[in-house]
Amino acid sequence: MTSDVDTTRLVNVPVVFQGATGVVERTTVPVSLKAHETRTVTAALTQKDKAADVGTCVVGTIN
């Protein structure tokens, strides 16, 4: 993700872990970005026993 603002900003990155039958888990990762900083964000699956059910991860809209 890349910040497009001229100041440091805390953003909440929504992530949806999806499987063959739908949503496995939803989470939000808080990230502090400096002005125009680019960073890779890692989202952890809290329900470790469901990891095999996850096929994709989708990032939602960041406000």
N, C-alpha and C positions, 0 to 999 in steps of 0.2 A: 504494500500500500504506500501511497505517496501523499503527503500533506500538500494542499494547494493554498494554504493561508500563510500570512507573514508573521505569525506568532506561534509560540508553543501552544499546543492544544491537546486535551485529553479526549480521545474518541473511544466509543464502544463499538467493537467489531462483532456483529452477529454472525454466528456460524451454525449451519444446519448439517448434521451428519445424516445422510440418507442411505437407505438400503432398498432391496428389491420390493419390500412391502410398504415403503413409506419412510417417514421420519423415525430415526433411531434415537436421536438426542439433539437438543438445541443448547447452545451455550453462547456467552458473550465474553469477549476478551477485551479488557480495558488496555489502551495503548496511549502513551504520551509521545507525541511527535513534535519535534522542533519545526521551525518554519521550513517548509519545502523538503523535509527529510523523507527519505524512502527507507522502509523497513519491511522485512519478512516477519510475519506473525505466525506463531504456532498455537493451535487450539488443542487442548487435551480432551480426550473422551473420558468423562468421569465414570461411566458404566463400563469398566474394562471387560466384563464378561460379554458385552455386546459388540466388541471390536470386529468379530468375524462377520457380523451382520451389515457392517458399513461398506458401501460401494463407492460413494462419492461424498465430498464435502462442498457445500455451497456457501459463499459469503453473501450476506444480505446487504441491504442499503445502509451506508454509514452516514449519519447525520451530524 
